């Protein structure tokens, strides 16, 4: 039983995962201190939405597979 309905497609998911990982790695390489942690966590969160297939912001905006409701 799912508690959510996927609202992003497979290509969108792959792009989110790749971009999220890239941001997290770039943050750890190029930034230091709290800024590095905050940006890396943001990238990880972005990648997580790709892994799960659900984006809360897309759902609020009505973007996704279900269209505008």
N, C-alpha and C positions, 0 to 999 in steps of 0.2 A: 504494500500500500504506500503510495507516494503522498507526501504532504504538500507537494507543489507540482505544477505542470511546467515542463521545460518550455522556455520561451526564446531560446536562441538556437540557431541551427548548428550543424556539425562544423561547417567552415568557420563560423563565428566563434564557436567553442575553441577550435584549434588556434585561431588568431589570438584569442584572449589568453590562452595558456602560454603560448610563445611570448607574447608581449609582457605578460606578468612576470614570467621567469627572467626575461631580459632586463626589465626594470629592477627587479630585486638584485640581480647580479651586478648591474651597473651601479646601483646604490651602494652595494658593499665594496665595490672597487674604487669608485670615485668620490664618495662622501665619507665623512667621519662623524662620530658622535651620535647624538640623538637624531639628527637629520637622516643619517644613513638608516637607522632603525625604522623611522617613520615611513620613509619612501620604500624601503624593502617590505614592510608590512602591507603597504598599499599595493605593491606589485603582487605580493602573495595573495591578497584578497581578490585582486583582479583575476589571477590564475585560478583561484578556487571557484569563482563564478563560472569560468570556462569548464572546469572539471565537472561541476555539478550540472551545468546546463541551464541554470536559472539566474537571471539578473534582476534583483529587486527594483533597480532604477528603471530598467526597460519595462517591467511590469507596471510601475506607477505611471509611466509615460504612455502606456498602451502600445509599445513597440514589441514586435515579436510574432510568433507563429499564430497567435489567436487574433491578431489585428486589434483595431481600436474597438472597444466594447462600449 
